[in-house]
Amino acid sequence: MIGEAPSGPGSVGDQMARVTAAVFGDQVARLVARAFCIGPVTRTDLLAAAVAAHAPSPVFDALLRLPERRYYDVFDLQGQLMSRPT
């Protein structure tokens, strides 16, 4: 339609979604970063860290969508968050 921005890979909307996901991933990682002081962590460890940090609901929603596995560092977590739909 006239006046609608193009959508799809490479569109402005797609680029904004990726930027938003990256910023959100950074925020989640900052809130749970202390969990990595002991080494690799599980999703359950990340959820416990989010509780301790009094994280907002969207953080819990994102963590609950993660697969239960070991996350080796904040960068591993951020990569997984970026690859998951919001």
N, C-alpha and C positions, 0 to 999 in steps of 0.2 A: 504494500500500500504506500501511497504517497506520504512522506513525512516519517516513515518508520525507519529506524536504524537497521542496517543489515545484521543478521545474526549468523552464528556458526563459527567454526574455528577461524581465528585471526580477526574476528570482528571486534569493534570497540567493546561491546557487551561481554564478549568472551574474555578479552584482556582485563576488563574491570573485575570480572568474576575471579580470575586467577590472582589479581592483586589483592582482592578482598580475602580470598582463601589464604594467601601468604601472610597477610597481616594477622588474621585470626589464628593461624598456626603458630606465629610468633608469640601471640598473647597466651595461648594455651601452654606452649613450651615454657614461657617465663613463670607461669603459675605453678607448674609441677617440676621445675628444674631441680629442686632440692632432692627429689626422689633418686636422681642419678648419682648422688654422692656415695651411695653404697655399691654402685656398679649397675649392671643391666637390671631392668625392671620389667614387670609384667603390667598388663592393663589394670589389674587389681591394685598394684602398687601406685600406679598413676592416679587411679580414682581416690585412693586414700590420701595422696598428696593434694589432690584437688579439694577434698573435704577440709584438710588442715589449712589450706590457703583461702578457704571461704570463697571458692570460685563460683561464678555465676552459672546458672542453668545451662546456657549454650556450651560451656566447657564440658560439663558432664555429658551432654548429648553427643558431643564430638568424641569424647573418650569411650563412651559406650558403643559407638559404631566401629571402633578399632578391633581388629582381630586379637584374640588372646594369644600372645606370643611374647618373647623377650624383645625389649627395645634397648639397644646398646648405648645410645646417647641421645641428646636433644635433637641432633640432626636426623637421626633415624626416625624419631617421633615426628618431626616436622615433615619429613618426606612422606610418611604414611598418612599424615593428616591432609597433605596436599593432594594425595592420590585418591582420597575418599570423597564421595559426593557430600555436599552439605545439606 
